[in-house]
């Protein structure tokens, strides 16, 4: 489930990813921490597509740190 914060982050990433003078190729890496979730840009996706596609994967930090 995407929150308003991840939607805002996606919009920001899409705007940056659409500017070829700032971003090369697919746009590299982007991530955002929200409470116990780390949202990470999936490999092979483009930052410019963040507003139209779900390019971020949620990593449950609590589960990750417990194991």
Order of alpha helices (4+ residues) and beta strands (2+ residues): alpha-beta-beta-beta-alpha
